[in-house]
Amino acid sequence: MINRDSIVERLLEQGHIVIACADRILNKRGEYLQDIEDLRRDGNISTSEALTLIKDNNLFENPYRLEPILAPQYPWTPDTTGTPPQIWCQTTTSEQ
């Protein structure tokens, strides 16, 4: 199956791009559209490969994508044992 990763891997192996360019294309950073345009114009990728690189279908596979912070599950039950949580503090003083 042809996907963004396989296209970029082929371009790297054949020496058409370098790691910095691969990073721009895979993570859609900086001038990645210009990189794709140059590759298409030079004949290193086909039109369908260019469209595959432009599409957002691999957005959820991006390792740099931050995961949302989930709220605690409700109904939340507080601690009713009456025992306060243990809190540890350390203080330092400087001698003058």
Residue, then its C-alpha position, 0 to 999 in steps of 0.5 A: m500500500i502506498n502511503r506517505d511513509s512509503i513515499v518518503e522512504r523511497l525518496l530518501e533511499q533514492g537520494h531525492i531528499v534528505i532527512a530535513c526535507a523528510d521531516r518537513i513533509l511528514n510533519k507538514r512543517g515550513e515549506y513542505l508544499q514547496d518540497i512536494e512541488d519541486l519533487r513533482r516538477d522534477g519527476n521524482i513523484s507522480t501526481s497521485e503520490a503528491l496528493t497522498l503527501i498533501k492529504d491529512n489522512n496520516l494526521f493521527e499517526n504523527p508522533y509529535r501530535l499531543e494527546p488531549i488531557l482527559a478530565p477525570q471520570y464522573p461521578w468522582t467520589p472523594d476520600t471519605t475516610g477522614t485521613p488527609p493526604q500526606i504532603w512532603c515539603q522541604t525547606t532550606t535556609s541560607e546562612q548570612 
